Amino acid sequence: MSALLKFSGIIDRISEIIGKFAGYLVLACCLISAGNACIRYLFNYSSNGWLEIQWYLFAFIVLLGASHTLRLNEHVRVDLVYGAVSDRARLWIDAIGLVAFLIPACLYLAWLSWPFFSMSYMQGEISSNAGGLIRWPVKLIIVAGFVLLALQGLSELIKRIAGLTGALQVNTAYEKPLQ
């Protein structure tokens, strides 16, 4: 179990680093948005490239930040049952949800997204808008985001199993990250 927990720790560190990077992308997105608005109103000039980079960055933020959000246990839940059961039952609910839903769905979506990215990359797809950007980077982030979320789901599953076996004290409270 200790080897799995070390592996889980590595995944957690990767998610944390990528999540912090996604946080800096929020700042970049805000600055680009404000700069684009100022240039548009002050100089009556607009660029489709600057508009597209904003939605690219938004996609990067959401898809790269999802694994970090899962690591911090801050995803939205419908807690009609979850909030009323014991910590052990929460560990079981989490483990079943990770195995039955999150990990398979993320891997399936990554698998479906790969040809979407691959074709875009091989064709050198560019936005049809004048001054638009290349499209493959944002399509690659779709694949990467789901793979990262599946990996973080695996890390969470390892921690839940360790919690169920007593090898690790797992906090299932909403407001505290799992360690």
C-alpha positions in Angstrom: 0.0 0.0 0.0 2.9 2.4 0.7 4.1 2.2 -3.0 0.6 3.1 -4.1 0.4 6.0 -1.7 3.7 7.2 -3.0 2.4 7.0 -6.5 -0.7 8.9 -5.4 1.5 11.6 -3.9 3.3 12.0 -7.2 0.0 12.4 -9.0 -1.1 14.9 -6.3 2.0 17.0 -6.8 1.6 17.0 -10.6 -2.1 18.1 -10.1 -1.0 20.8 -7.7 1.6 22.2 -10.1 -0.7 22.1 -13.1 -3.5 23.6 -10.9 -1.3 26.5 -9.9 -0.3 27.1 -13.5 -4.1 27.1 -14.4 -4.5 29.8 -11.7 -1.9 32.0 -13.3 -3.8 31.5 -16.6 -6.8 33.2 -15.0 -4.6 36.3 -14.5 -3.4 36.1 -18.1 -6.9 35.7 -19.4 -8.1 38.8 -17.4 -5.2 40.9 -18.6 -5.7 39.9 -22.2 -9.5 40.5 -21.9 -8.9 44.0 -20.4 -6.2 44.8 -22.9 -8.4 43.7 -25.8 -11.3 45.8 -24.5 -9.1 48.9 -24.0 -7.6 48.6 -27.5 -11.0 48.1 -29.1 -12.6 51.2 -27.4 -9.5 53.5 -27.5 -8.2 52.7 -30.9 -11.3 51.1 -32.6 -9.2 48.0 -33.4 -10.0 44.4 -32.7 -8.3 41.1 -33.4 -9.9 37.7 -33.7 -6.7 36.2 -32.4 -7.0 38.0 -29.1 -10.6 37.0 -28.8 -9.8 33.4 -29.5 -6.9 33.3 -27.1 -9.3 34.2 -24.3 -11.5 31.2 -24.9 -8.4 29.0 -25.4 -7.2 30.1 -22.0 -10.6 29.5 -20.5 -10.5 25.9 -21.8 -7.0 25.5 -20.4 -8.1 26.8 -17.0 -11.1 24.5 -16.7 -9.5 21.4 -18.1 -6.2 21.7 -16.4 -7.7 23.0 -13.1 -10.2 20.1 -12.8 -7.7 17.6 -11.5 -6.4 20.1 -8.9 -10.0 20.8 -7.8 -10.6 17.1 -7.4 -7.4 16.8 -5.3 -8.7 19.5 -3.0 -12.1 17.8 -2.8 -13.8 21.0 -4.0 -16.0 19.6 -6.8 -19.7 20.2 -6.5 -21.7 17.4 -5.0 -25.3 16.6 -4.6 -25.0 15.8 -1.0 -28.5 14.6 -0.1 -27.0 11.3 1.0 -23.3 12.1 1.2 -23.8 14.7 4.0 -25.9 12.4 6.1 -23.7 9.3 6.2 -20.6 8.3 8.2 -17.1 8.9 7.1 -16.6 5.3 6.2 -19.8 5.3 4.0 -18.4 8.5 2.3 -15.2 6.6 1.5 -17.3 3.8 -0.1 -19.5 6.3 -2.0 -16.3 8.1 -3.3 -14.6 4.8 -4.2 -17.6 3.5 -6.1 -18.1 6.8 -7.9 -14.5 6.9 -8.9 -14.4 3.4 -10.2 -17.9 3.3 -11.8 -18.1 6.8 -13.2 -15.2 9.3 -13.1 -12.3 7.2 -14.2 -14.1 5.3 -17.0 -15.8 8.5 -18.3 -12.5 10.5 -18.3 -10.6 7.7 -20.1 -13.4 7.3 -22.6 -13.6 11.0 -23.3 -9.8 11.2 -23.7 -9.9 8.3 -26.1 -12.7 9.9 -28.1 -10.9 13.3 -28.1 -7.6 11.9 -29.4 -8.7 11.6 -33.1 -10.2 15.1 -32.9 -6.8 16.5 -31.8 -4.8 14.2 -34.1 -6.7 15.2 -37.3 -6.5 18.9 -36.3 -2.7 18.6 -35.8 -2.1 16.7 -39.0 -4.2 19.1 -41.1 -2.7 22.2 -39.5 -6.2 23.4 -38.7 -6.6 27.1 -38.3 -9.6 29.1 -37.2 -11.8 30.2 -40.1 -11.9 33.7 -38.6 -9.5 36.3 -40.1 -6.5 36.5 -37.9 -7.6 33.3 -36.0 -5.3 30.9 -34.2 -4.2 27.3 -34.8 -6.7 24.9 -33.3 -4.7 21.9 -32.3 -3.4 23.2 -28.9 -6.8 23.6 -27.5 -7.9 20.2 -28.8 -4.8 18.7 -27.2 -5.8 20.2 -23.9 -9.1 18.4 -24.1 -7.2 15.1 -24.2 -4.7 16.2 -21.5 -7.4 17.5 -19.2 -9.3 14.2 -19.2 -6.2 12.2 -18.7 -5.1 14.3 -15.8 -8.5 14.1 -14.2 -8.5 10.3 -14.6 -5.0 10.1 -13.0 -6.2 12.3 -10.1 -9.3 10.0 -9.8 -6.9 7.1 -9.5 -5.0 8.9 -6.8 -8.2 9.6 -4.9 -9.2 6.0 -5.3 -5.9 4.9 -3.8 -6.4 7.2 -0.9 -10.0 6.0 -0.4 -8.9 2.4 -0.3 -6.1 3.3 2.1 -8.7 5.0 4.3 -11.0 2.0 4.2 -8.2 -0.4 5.1 -7.0 1.9 7.9 -3.6 2.6 6.2 -4.4 6.3 5.9 -6.6 8.8 7.7 -8.7 10.4 5.0 -10.7 13.5 5.6 -14.0 13.5 3.8 -15.1 16.9 5.0 -15.9 19.4 2.3 -13.7 22.2 3.3 -10.3 20.5 3.8 -8.1 18.9 1.2 -7.2 15.2 1.4 -3.7 14.4 2.5 
